[in-house]
């Protein structure tokens, strides 16, 4: 199998691009490094294509290895034919290889192997040949043997039928046909297991849909309902058609002695051996595809959440709302340093509203707080009421934002939070995290396991290893797109930088604490265990402001410093001008990029990237994202009426729609059918997490706490 050709066709890119990417991956380069600094080699493949290529490369290499093992095993049994070897080599999936290997795989003891041990294989051969002119019962008498455990004619025929049933089930072509026919014409059905009590699975109590058309989120819902023992789920195949197919394949002569037996054998082989296995395979395949789709959606949501723009230059009061234990507050300065923490009790059962307001007024005045970041958990709405009342009573211009606090409690109880805030309890840590995730969402959210951030669907039901790897890749891409300040970045943030492991991240922080701020990127080579390869991978993503070399504050890689220096000299710029806000208009001074690249002995794409960076050093891609909605007033669900038009923030995007925060504590659902008049396959074609959208209220169900919204204004 030509792996390069397969990847080229799947990804629809040039062969040279695949070859270059595979070579770079094999050399130990990270995906962010290849995407950013090896564009010349790969023809500017982005990180998304490179990650898909990397994943498929591993699968295809695993497939090639499996083929070698299977061929070697069959050859050892002296059963390998040129035709079979070719079939194995041409198989495109692990399932296809397993099907071909099935007849030769060392078997556990089955009814067929037991029958073979009793010497009944020759009788099975006679039946299969369909040439006998004598009744099978007469031939079967020869195989009766008390010693071998064949006590009667019936026993002998039953054993022969078991052997034939297994042979039929082992035929790769039969299984392929049955699998495809079931996939294309079969349905998935579900029903309530016990009495039909009201539950989230109501729509699945009497449900049937074509396998081909079943959406991923429904597959995952059915799986969960089955796991919770609420639903019974099964695959319904076109059984009659499949039985006729098997009979046609197996019965080649209309022999009155063998035909009835072979009909029984075909039916037994299908119902006992083939159908259950095919059902398992199809359910696994449906689940795998549904999980892949859900992971993709989760990843995209996570990316949008991590790439939300930071709110800089503000002192923020983080508010972790609660009832009985009180609301935990943390005041955080512009750099993220915690200045003060306190607990207030404005909510039930204490209801000390005036006392809480007095504390808040003091904090706002003392620390010049201009923004309050409120977690959206329990007691959020009650806390919001207090804040709005307070804002009307004070002269200071303070605004508030409701932030998604998913994962804050996970972080506050973690070892990392304990190390970061040893003097605080979990509530104070949580309040500090809620404040910081507004100041710099990326730097704060990387401290939390991505699975706990709450922007996915059914994430706890799926393959956790696969999910973890995919989300890790998303966080890695985001961190490296933005870059990190080498002198302020925490160890959890640094460990997502290209080439930096957990241990190296800790070593960088330890070096910084011992020797003071880094003055140049070259100093990284003095960090314990950070060698030339790790330096090559990470250096371009590390920023140093006010260091010895102005280029260290940009994303220009040290390997291009010489070329960048020569470029500045040719165009008459002083490198010190870079730190003063960039060299605006430098790109217009280059008449011929191709010629200039040749003179500097670098690629044209690299030259354009250097120029772009010199024009706007360390530009933050998050600046282009929509800013959060800052509020000064509150609405409740009962204030909503159908037809009301509001602005809201997209909190989560799922297969069937998007949840939008319109400022009433309960997110409203915009169903996929209410997003646009155009046909779309997925809501992500229209919205992303963090988007600010205008919506109209369709209906409000106060009892069920449901809000239906539309974007069709």
C-alpha positions in Angstrom: 0.0 0.0 0.0 1.3 3.4 -1.0 0.6 5.4 2.2 1.7 8.7 0.6 -0.8 8.2 -2.3 -3.6 7.3 0.1 -3.0 10.4 2.2 -2.7 12.6 -1.0 -6.1 11.4 -2.3 -7.9 11.6 1.1 -6.7 15.1 1.9 -6.7 16.3 -1.7 -3.2 17.8 -1.5 0.0 17.4 -3.6 2.2 14.4 -3.2 5.2 16.6 -2.4 3.2 18.2 0.4 2.4 14.8 2.0 6.0 13.6 1.6 7.3 16.8 3.3 4.8 16.7 6.1 5.5 13.0 6.8 9.3 13.6 6.8 8.9 16.5 9.2 6.7 14.5 11.6 9.1 11.6 11.5 11.9 13.9 12.4 10.1 14.8 15.6 8.7 18.2 14.7 5.5 19.3 16.3 2.4 20.2 14.3 2.4 23.9 15.4 6.1 24.2 14.4 5.5 22.6 11.0 2.4 24.7 10.4 4.1 28.0 11.4 7.8 27.6 10.4 7.9 25.0 7.6 5.3 26.4 5.2 7.9 26.4 2.4 8.3 22.6 2.7 4.6 21.7 3.1 3.1 24.3 0.8 1.5 26.2 3.7 -0.6 23.2 5.1 -2.5 24.5 8.2 -2.5 22.8 11.6 -5.9 21.2 11.1 -4.9 19.4 7.9 -1.5 18.5 9.5 -3.3 16.9 12.5 -5.6 14.9 10.3 -2.6 13.8 8.2 -0.8 12.8 11.4 -3.8 10.8 12.7 -4.3 9.0 9.4 -0.6 8.4 9.0 -0.6 6.5 12.3 -3.8 4.5 11.3 -2.4 3.6 7.9 1.0 2.5 9.4 -0.9 0.4 11.9 -2.9 -1.1 9.1 0.3 -1.9 7.1 1.8 -3.6 10.2 -1.4 -5.6 10.7 -1.3 -6.8 7.1 2.3 -8.0 7.5 1.3 -9.9 10.7 -1.7 -11.5 9.1 0.2 -12.5 5.9 3.0 -14.0 8.1 0.5 -15.9 10.2 -1.3 -17.4 7.1 2.0 -18.2 5.4 3.1 -20.1 8.5 0.0 -22.2 8.3 1.0 -22.9 4.6 -2.4 -21.6 3.5 -1.4 -18.3 1.8 -2.3 -18.1 -1.9 -1.2 -15.2 -4.3 -4.9 -14.2 -4.6 -5.4 -14.0 -0.8 -2.2 -12.1 -0.3 -3.3 -9.6 -2.9 -6.7 -9.2 -1.2 -5.1 -8.5 2.1 -2.6 -6.0 0.6 -5.5 -4.2 -1.1 -7.7 -4.0 2.0 -8.4 -0.4 2.9 -9.5 -0.9 6.6 -8.6 -3.0 9.6 -12.1 -4.5 9.5 -11.5 -5.7 5.9 -8.2 -7.3 7.0 -9.9 -9.0 10.0 -12.6 -10.4 7.7 -9.9 -12.0 5.5 -8.0 -13.3 8.4 -11.0 -14.8 10.2 -10.9 -18.3 8.6 -7.1 -18.6 9.6 -7.2 -17.0 13.0 -6.4 -19.5 15.8 -9.8 -20.2 17.2 -11.1 -20.7 20.7 -13.2 -23.9 21.2 -16.5 -23.5 19.4 -19.2 -25.9 18.4 -17.5 -26.2 15.1 -14.0 -27.0 16.5 -15.6 -29.6 18.9 -17.3 -31.2 15.9 -14.0 -31.3 14.0 -12.3 -33.0 16.9 -15.0 -35.6 16.7 -14.0 -36.3 13.1 -17.1 -34.8 11.4 -15.3 -32.6 8.9 -15.5 -35.2 6.1 -19.3 -35.4 6.5 -19.5 -31.6 6.3 -17.4 -31.7 3.1 -19.8 -34.2 1.6 -22.8 -32.0 2.4 -21.1 -28.9 1.0 -20.2 -30.7 -2.3 -23.9 -31.4 -2.8 -23.1 -34.4 -5.1 -24.3 -37.3 -3.0 -27.1 -39.5 -4.3 -27.7 -41.1 -0.9 -29.5 -39.7 2.1 -27.2 -37.9 4.5 -28.7 -39.9 7.4 -27.3 -43.1 5.8 -23.8 -41.5 5.4 -23.9 -40.1 8.9 -24.2 -43.6 10.4 -20.5 -44.2 9.6 -19.5 -41.4 12.0 -21.3 -42.7 15.0 -18.7 -43.4 17.7 -19.2 -43.6 21.5 -15.5 -43.1 21.9 -15.6 -39.7 20.1 -18.9 -38.7 21.6 -21.1 -39.0 18.5 -24.0 -41.0 19.9 -26.5 -40.9 17.0 -27.1 -40.0 13.3 -28.7 -36.7 14.6 -25.5 -35.9 16.6 -23.3 -36.5 13.5 -25.5 -34.3 11.2 -25.7 -31.5 13.9 -21.9 -31.5 14.2 -21.4 -31.3 10.4 -23.9 -28.4 10.3 -22.0 -26.6 13.0 -18.8 -26.9 10.9 -20.5 -25.6 7.8 -22.2 -22.7 9.7 -18.8 -21.5 10.9 -17.2 -21.9 7.4 -20.0 -19.7 6.0 -19.6 -17.1 8.7 -15.8 -17.0 8.0 -16.3 -16.1 4.3 -15.0 -12.5 3.9 -17.2 -11.8 0.8 -20.4 -12.9 2.5 -19.7 -10.8 5.6 -18.9 -7.7 3.4 -22.1 -8.1 1.5 -24.2 -8.6 4.7 -22.5 -5.7 6.4 -23.1 -3.3 3.5 -26.7 -4.4 3.0 -27.5 -4.0 6.7 -25.8 -0.5 6.7 -27.6 0.6 3.6 -31.1 -0.9 4.1 -31.2 -1.6 7.9 -32.7 0.5 10.7 -31.9 1.2 14.3 -34.8 0.7 16.7 -35.3 1.5 20.3 -38.0 1.0 22.9 -38.6 1.6 26.6 -37.2 -1.1 28.7 -39.8 -0.9 31.5 -42.9 1.2 32.0 -42.8 4.5 30.0 -42.1 7.0 32.8 -41.3 10.6 31.8 -37.6 11.1 31.1 -35.1 12.8 28.7 -35.3 9.6 26.5 -39.1 9.9 25.8 -38.6 10.5 22.1 -36.7 7.1 21.9 -39.5 5.0 23.6 -40.8 4.0 20.2 -38.1 5.0 17.7 -36.9 3.7 14.3 -34.7 5.3 11.8 -32.5 4.3 8.8 -29.0 3.5 9.9 -27.6 5.7 7.1 -29.7 8.7 8.3 -29.2 8.5 12.1 -27.5 11.7 13.3 -24.5 11.4 15.6 -26.1 13.0 18.6 -29.0 10.5 18.4 -26.6 7.6 18.3 -24.9 8.9 21.4 -28.3 9.5 23.1 -29.4 5.9 22.3 -26.1 4.6 23.7 -26.5 6.5 26.9 -30.2 5.4 27.3 -29.1 1.8 26.8 -26.2 2.1 29.3 -28.6 3.6 31.8 -31.0 0.6 31.2 -33.8 2.9 30.1 -33.8 1.8 26.5 -33.5 -1.4 24.5 -31.6 -0.8 21.2 -31.2 -3.1 18.3 -30.3 -3.1 14.6 -33.0 -4.5 12.3 -31.5 -5.9 9.1 -33.3 -7.0 5.8 -33.1 -10.6 7.1 -35.1 -12.3 4.3 -33.0 -10.7 1.6 -29.8 -11.8 3.4 -30.9 -15.4 3.9 -31.8 -15.7 0.2 -28.3 -14.3 -0.6 -26.6 -16.8 1.6 -28.7 -19.7 0.2 -27.9 -18.6 -3.3 -24.2 -18.6 -2.5 -24.1 -21.9 -0.6 -26.6 -24.0 -2.6 -25.2 -24.6 -6.1 -27.0 -27.9 -6.9 -30.7 -28.5 -6.1 -29.9 -31.8 -4.3 -32.9 -33.1 -2.3 -30.5 -34.7 0.2 -28.4 -31.6 1.0 -30.6 -28.6 0.1 -32.8 -28.7 3.2 -29.7 -29.1 5.4 -27.9 -26.2 3.8 -30.9 -24.0 4.2 -30.8 -24.7 7.9 -27.1 -24.1 8.0 -27.4 -20.7 6.2 -30.1 -19.6 8.6 -28.1 -20.8 11.6 -24.9 -19.2 10.4 -26.6 -15.9 9.9 -28.7 -15.7 13.1 -26.1 -17.3 15.5 -22.8 -16.2 14.1 -23.0 -13.5 11.5 -25.9 -11.2 12.5 -24.8 -10.6 16.2 -21.2 -9.8 15.0 -22.3 -7.5 12.3 -24.7 -5.7 14.7 -21.8 -5.2 17.1 -19.6 -3.9 14.2 -22.3 -1.5 12.9 -23.1 -0.2 16.4 -19.4 0.3 17.0 -19.0 2.0 13.6 -21.9 4.3 14.3 -20.6 5.2 17.7 -17.1 5.8 16.4 -18.4 8.2 13.7 -20.8 9.9 16.2 -17.9 10.3 18.6 -15.6 11.7 15.9 -18.3 14.2 15.0 -18.9 15.1 18.6 -15.2 15.5 19.2 -14.9 17.7 16.2 -17.7 19.9 17.5 -16.2 20.0 21.0 -12.8 20.9 19.6 -14.2 23.8 17.5 -16.2 25.1 20.5 -13.2 24.8 22.7 -11.1 26.7 20.2 -13.6 29.5 20.0 -13.8 29.6 23.9 -10.0 29.7 24.3 -9.6 32.3 21.6 -12.0 34.8 23.2 -10.4 38.2 23.4 -8.8 39.1 26.8 -10.1 42.1 28.6 -6.9 43.9 29.5 -6.1 46.9 31.7 -9.0 46.4 34.2 -9.1 45.5 37.8 -11.7 42.6 38.0 -13.7 41.4 40.9 -14.3 37.6 40.5 -17.6 36.4 42.0 -18.2 32.7 42.7 -22.0 32.6 43.6 -23.5 30.2 46.1 -26.3 30.0 48.7 -25.6 28.4 52.0 -21.8 28.8 52.0 -21.9 32.4 50.7 -20.5 34.1 47.6 -16.7 34.0 47.3 -15.1 37.2 45.9 -11.5 37.8 44.7 -10.1 41.1 43.5 -7.5 40.7 40.8 -5.3 43.4 39.4 -4.5 44.1 35.7 -1.7 41.5 35.7 -3.9 38.7 37.3 -2.4 39.1 40.8 -4.9 38.5 43.6 -5.2 41.6 45.8 -8.0 40.6 48.2 -10.5 37.9 48.9 -13.7 37.9 51.0 -16.9 36.0 51.5 -20.3 37.7 51.5 -23.8 36.3 52.2 -26.4 38.2 50.1 -28.3 35.1 49.1 -30.6 32.6 51.0 -30.6 31.5 53.7 -28.7 34.5 55.3 -29.9 37.2 52.9 -27.5 39.8 54.2 -27.9 42.0 51.2 -27.1 45.4 52.7 -24.0 44.0 54.5 -22.8 42.5 51.3 -23.3 45.8 49.4 -21.2 47.6 52.0 -18.3 45.2 51.5 -18.6 45.5 47.7 -18.6 49.3 47.8 -15.4 49.3 49.9 -13.7 46.8 47.5 -14.7 48.8 44.4 -13.4 52.1 45.9 -10.2 50.7 47.4 -9.0 48.8 44.3 -10.7 50.8 41.5 -12.6 47.8 40.3 -14.2 48.5 36.9 -15.6 45.0 36.0 -17.3 42.2 37.9 -17.0 38.7 36.5 -19.8 36.5 37.8 -19.9 32.7 37.5 -23.0 31.3 35.9 -23.6 28.5 38.4 -25.9 28.1 41.4 -27.2 31.4 42.8 -25.9 33.3 39.8 -29.3 35.0 39.1 -29.7 36.0 42.7 -26.1 37.4 42.7 -26.8 39.3 39.5 -29.9 41.0 41.1 -27.7 42.3 44.0 -25.0 43.5 41.6 -27.5 45.5 39.4 -29.0 47.1 42.6 -25.4 48.0 43.7 -24.4 49.5 40.4 -27.4 51.9 40.6 -26.2 53.0 44.1 -22.5 53.8 43.4 -20.9 56.7 41.4 -18.1 54.5 39.9 -18.7 53.3 36.3 -18.7 49.5 36.9 -20.0 46.8 34.5 -20.5 43.1 35.0 -20.2 40.0 32.8 -21.7 36.5 33.3 -18.9 34.0 32.5 -19.1 30.3 32.0 -17.7 28.9 35.2 -17.5 25.3 33.9 -14.3 23.7 35.3 -13.7 26.4 37.9 -14.5 24.0 40.8 -12.4 21.3 39.1 -9.4 23.7 39.0 -9.9 25.1 42.5 -9.7 21.6 44.0 -6.7 20.6 41.9 -3.1 20.2 43.0 -2.1 23.0 40.6 -4.5 25.5 42.3 -3.2 24.4 45.7 0.4 25.1 44.5 -0.7 28.5 43.0 -2.8 29.6 46.0 -1.7 27.6 49.1 -3.2 30.2 51.4 -6.7 30.2 49.8 -9.6 27.8 50.2 -11.3 26.3 47.1 -14.0 29.0 47.0 -11.4 31.8 46.9 -9.4 30.0 44.2 -12.6 29.6 42.2 -13.4 33.3 42.4 -9.8 34.2 41.3 -10.1 31.8 38.4 -13.5 33.3 37.4 -11.9 36.8 37.4 -8.8 35.7 35.5 -10.7 33.9 32.8 -12.2 37.2 31.8 -8.8 38.9 31.7 -7.1 36.2 29.7 -9.4 33.2 29.0 -6.6 31.2 27.3 -4.0 31.5 30.1 -6.6 30.6 32.7 -8.5 27.8 30.9 -5.4 25.8 30.0 -5.2 25.0 33.7 -8.4 23.0 33.5 -8.8 19.6 31.9 -10.4 20.5 28.5 -13.1 17.8 29.1 -14.4 19.8 32.1 -14.8 23.1 30.3 -18.4 22.2 29.3 -18.7 23.1 25.6 -19.3 19.6 24.3 -22.1 17.0 24.2 -21.9 13.4 25.6 -18.2 14.0 26.3 -18.2 11.6 29.3 -19.6 8.8 27.2 -17.0 8.6 24.5 -13.5 7.2 24.1 -11.6 9.3 26.7 -8.2 8.7 25.2 -9.3 9.8 21.7 -11.2 12.8 23.2 -8.2 13.8 25.3 -5.7 13.7 22.4 -8.0 15.7 20.2 -8.7 18.4 22.8 -5.0 18.5 23.7 -4.3 19.3 20.1 -6.8 22.1 20.1 -5.3 23.7 23.2 -1.8 23.3 21.7 -2.9 25.0 18.5 -4.5 27.9 20.3 -1.6 28.5 22.7 0.9 28.5 19.8 -1.3 30.7 17.6 -1.3 33.4 20.3 2.2 32.8 21.7 3.3 33.2 25.3 5.2 35.8 27.3 8.2 33.9 28.5 8.5 36.0 31.6 4.9 35.8 32.8 3.6 32.5 31.5 2.7 29.9 34.1 3.9 26.3 33.8 0.5 25.0 32.7 0.5 27.5 29.8 4.1 26.8 28.9 3.6 23.0 28.7 1.3 23.5 25.7 4.0 25.4 23.8 5.5 23.4 20.9 8.3 21.1 22.0 7.8 21.8 25.8 6.9 19.0 28.1 5.5 19.2 31.6 9.0 18.8 33.1 10.5 21.4 30.8 7.7 23.9 31.6 8.5 23.5 35.3 12.3 23.8 34.6 11.7 27.1 32.7 9.7 28.6 35.6 12.4 27.4 38.1 15.1 29.0 36.0 13.1 32.3 35.8 12.6 32.3 39.6 16.3 31.6 40.2 17.9 33.9 37.6 15.2 36.6 37.1 13.5 37.5 33.9 14.7 36.1 30.6 16.6 38.8 28.6 16.9 36.7 25.4 15.5 33.6 23.8 19.0 32.1 23.7 18.8 31.8 27.5 16.3 29.0 27.1 19.3 26.8 26.1 20.5 27.2 29.7 17.3 25.7 31.1 17.9 22.2 32.5 17.2 19.5 29.9 16.1 22.0 27.2 18.3 20.9 24.2 18.7 22.3 20.7 15.7 20.3 19.3 13.3 21.6 22.0 14.7 25.1 21.5 14.1 24.9 17.7 10.5 23.8 18.3 9.6 26.4 21.0 11.6 29.5 20.5 9.4 31.2 17.9 6.3 30.9 20.1 8.0 32.5 23.2 8.0 36.3 23.4 10.3 38.5 25.4 9.3 42.2 25.8 12.1 44.7 26.4 14.8 42.1 25.9 18.3 42.5 24.4 17.0 41.6 20.9 13.8 43.3 19.6 13.1 40.3 17.4 12.6 38.2 20.6 9.3 40.1 21.1 8.0 38.9 17.7 7.1 35.5 16.2 10.1 35.6 13.9 12.0 32.4 14.5 15.7 32.7 15.7 16.7 30.7 12.6 15.5 33.7 10.5 17.1 36.5 12.6 20.0 36.8 10.2 17.7 37.2 7.2 15.4 39.6 9.2 18.5 41.7 10.2 19.7 41.9 6.5 16.2 42.9 5.4 16.1 45.7 8.0 19.5 46.9 6.9 18.6 46.8 3.2 15.4 48.8 3.8 17.1 51.3 6.2 15.3 50.4 9.5 16.8 50.3 13.0 15.8 47.0 14.8 15.0 49.1 17.9 12.0 50.6 15.9 10.3 47.2 16.2 9.6 47.5 19.9 8.1 51.0 19.4 4.9 49.6 17.8 6.1 47.9 14.6 7.4 49.0 11.2 4.3 50.1 9.4 4.6 50.2 5.7 7.7 48.0 5.5 5.9 45.6 3.1 5.3 48.4 0.5 9.1 49.0 0.4 9.7 45.6 -1.1 9.2 45.8 -4.9 9.9 42.1 -5.8 9.4 39.6 -3.0 10.7 36.7 -5.0 14.0 38.5 -5.8 14.3 39.8 -2.2 13.8 36.2 -0.8 16.6 34.9 -3.1 18.9 37.7 -1.9 18.2 36.8 1.7 18.4 33.1 1.0 15.0 32.3 2.5 11.7 31.2 1.0 9.2 33.8 -0.3 6.5 32.6 2.1 8.9 32.9 5.1 9.8 36.5 3.9 6.1 37.5 3.8 5.6 36.1 7.3 8.6 38.0 8.6 7.3 41.3 7.0 3.8 40.7 8.4 5.3 40.2 11.9 7.6 43.3 11.6 4.6 45.4 10.6 2.6 44.4 13.7 4.9 42.6 16.2 3.3 39.8 18.4 -0.1 40.6 17.0 -2.8 38.7 18.9 -5.3 36.8 16.7 -7.8 37.0 19.5 -8.3 40.8 18.9 -10.4 39.9 15.9 -12.9 37.8 17.9 -16.2 39.4 19.3 -15.8 41.0 22.7 -18.0 39.8 25.6 -21.2 41.7 26.3 -20.8 43.9 29.3 -24.0 44.5 31.3 -25.3 47.0 33.8 -28.9 45.7 34.1 -30.7 42.4 34.6 -33.7 40.6 33.1 -35.5 37.5 34.3 -37.1 34.7 32.3 -40.5 36.0 33.2 -39.6 39.3 31.6 -39.3 37.6 28.2 -42.2 37.7 25.7 -42.4 36.1 22.2 -41.2 38.5 19.6 -38.7 40.3 21.8 -35.3 40.9 20.0 -32.1 40.6 22.1 -28.4 40.4 21.8 -26.8 37.2 23.2 -23.5 35.3 23.4 -23.3 31.8 21.9 -22.3 29.5 24.8 -22.3 26.1 23.2 -22.8 24.7 19.7 -24.2 21.2 19.3 -25.4 19.0 16.4 -29.0 20.2 16.5 -28.5 23.9 17.4 -26.8 26.4 19.7 -27.4 27.6 23.2 -27.3 31.4 23.6 -26.9 33.4 26.8 -29.4 36.3 26.5 -28.8 37.5 30.1 -31.6 35.7 31.9 -29.5 32.9 33.6 -31.1 30.2 31.5 -29.6 29.8 28.0 -32.0 29.7 25.1 -31.9 27.2 22.3 -31.7 28.3 18.6 -32.6 25.1 16.8 -30.7 24.4 13.6 -33.9 25.0 11.6 -34.2 28.6 13.1 -30.6 29.7 12.2 -31.0 30.6 8.6 -33.3 30.3 5.6 -30.5 28.4 3.7 -29.9 24.7 4.0 -27.1 23.9 6.4 -25.7 20.5 7.6 -24.4 21.7 10.9 -24.9 24.8 13.1 -21.2 25.5 13.0 -21.7 26.7 9.4 -23.5 29.7 11.0 -22.3 30.3 14.5 -19.3 29.6 16.9 -18.9 29.7 20.7 -18.3 33.3 21.8 -20.2 34.9 18.8 -22.5 37.8 19.6 -25.8 37.2 17.9 -29.1 38.9 17.6 -32.1 36.6 18.4 -35.8 36.8 18.7 -37.8 35.0 21.4 -40.1 32.3 20.0 -41.5 30.8 23.2 -40.8 30.6 26.9 -41.7 27.6 29.1 -41.2 28.8 32.7 -42.1 25.4 34.2 -39.5 23.4 32.2 -37.1 26.4 32.1 -36.9 26.3 28.3 -36.4 29.3 25.9 -36.8 28.8 22.2 -35.1 31.4 20.0 -34.7 32.2 16.3 -32.0 34.0 14.4 -34.4 34.5 11.5 -35.2 38.1 12.1 
